[in-house]
Amino acid sequence: MLQDLLHSSFEEHLNTPFHIHFGGEAPLEVILYEVRLHEAHGGPRKQPYSVYFRGPRQVVLPQAIYRVEHEKLGPMEIFIVPIGPDALGMRYEAVFN
């Protein structure tokens, strides 16, 4: 379950592909490139964190909840926000708090 995933769950899969289903013919392949811890704030998670994905620059997904799949973590529904391109591609963030 999504609420059971910890930052360490994602850290184990840094630099591996995830697939975002967005209504296209095929899912968008993105790479998990960073996991960043946030300061605890008394929310539902003891340790809030963000995960960052990078995909191709040619496709820019709007912020929305997407079905995301990973070969080890399985399918999950995640709210993803585009944060802009860098030299390597389009970047996205998902916050878990």
C-alpha positions as CSV (number, residue, x, y, z in Angstrom):
1,M,0.0,0.0,0.0
2,L,1.1,3.5,-0.8
3,Q,1.0,4.6,2.9
4,D,3.4,1.8,3.8
5,L,6.1,3.1,1.4
6,L,9.0,4.7,3.2
7,H,11.8,6.9,1.6
8,S,14.0,3.8,1.9
9,S,11.5,1.9,-0.3
10,F,12.3,4.3,-3.1
11,E,16.0,4.7,-2.3
12,E,16.5,1.0,-3.0
13,H,15.3,1.7,-6.6
14,L,17.3,4.9,-7.5
15,N,18.2,5.0,-11.2
16,T,15.7,2.4,-12.2
17,P,12.7,2.9,-14.5
18,F,9.1,3.6,-13.5
19,H,6.2,3.7,-15.9
20,I,3.6,6.4,-15.7
21,H,0.2,5.7,-17.3
22,F,-1.2,8.9,-18.7
23,G,-3.6,7.8,-21.4
24,G,-1.1,7.6,-24.2
25,E,-0.6,4.5,-26.3
26,A,2.2,3.4,-24.1
27,P,3.2,4.5,-20.6
28,L,5.8,7.1,-20.1
29,E,9.1,5.7,-18.9
30,V,10.8,7.9,-16.3
31,I,13.9,7.3,-14.1
32,L,13.9,7.8,-10.3
33,Y,16.9,10.0,-9.8
34,E,16.5,11.4,-6.2
35,V,14.8,10.9,-2.9
36,R,14.9,13.8,-0.5
37,L,13.8,13.9,3.1
38,H,11.8,16.8,4.5
39,E,11.5,18.1,8.0
40,A,8.9,16.3,10.1
41,H,5.8,18.5,10.7
42,G,3.4,16.5,12.7
43,G,1.6,15.1,9.6
44,P,0.5,11.5,9.1
45,R,4.1,10.4,8.1
46,K,6.9,10.4,10.6
47,Q,9.3,11.2,7.9
48,P,8.0,13.1,4.9
49,Y,9.9,12.9,1.7
50,S,9.8,13.7,-2.0
51,V,10.8,11.5,-4.9
52,Y,12.1,12.9,-8.2
53,F,11.7,11.4,-11.7
54,R,13.2,12.4,-15.0
55,G,11.6,11.6,-18.3
56,P,11.9,12.8,-21.9
57,R,11.6,16.5,-22.7
58,Q,9.2,15.8,-25.6
59,V,6.3,14.9,-23.2
60,V,5.3,17.1,-20.3
61,L,2.6,15.7,-18.1
62,P,0.4,18.1,-16.2
63,Q,0.1,17.8,-12.4
64,A,-2.4,15.0,-11.7
65,I,-2.7,11.6,-10.0
66,Y,-1.2,8.9,-12.2
67,R,-0.9,5.2,-12.1
68,V,2.8,4.5,-11.7
69,E,4.3,1.1,-12.0
70,H,7.7,-0.3,-11.0
71,E,8.8,-3.9,-11.5
72,K,9.6,-4.4,-7.8
73,L,7.3,-1.9,-6.0
74,G,4.3,-2.7,-8.2
75,P,1.5,-0.3,-9.2
76,M,0.6,2.8,-7.2
77,E,-1.5,5.9,-7.6
78,I,0.8,9.0,-7.1
79,F,0.2,12.8,-7.4
80,I,2.9,14.0,-9.7
81,V,3.9,17.6,-10.4
82,P,6.1,18.8,-13.2
83,I,9.0,20.9,-11.9
84,G,10.7,21.8,-15.2
85,P,13.3,20.6,-17.5
86,D,17.1,20.3,-16.9
87,A,19.9,19.4,-19.3
88,L,18.8,15.7,-19.2
89,G,15.1,15.8,-19.5
90,M,11.8,16.8,-17.9
91,R,11.7,16.5,-14.1
92,Y,8.7,15.5,-11.9
93,E,8.2,15.5,-8.1
94,A,5.9,13.4,-5.9
95,V,5.6,14.4,-2.2
96,F,4.8,12.0,0.5
97,N,3.7,13.7,3.7
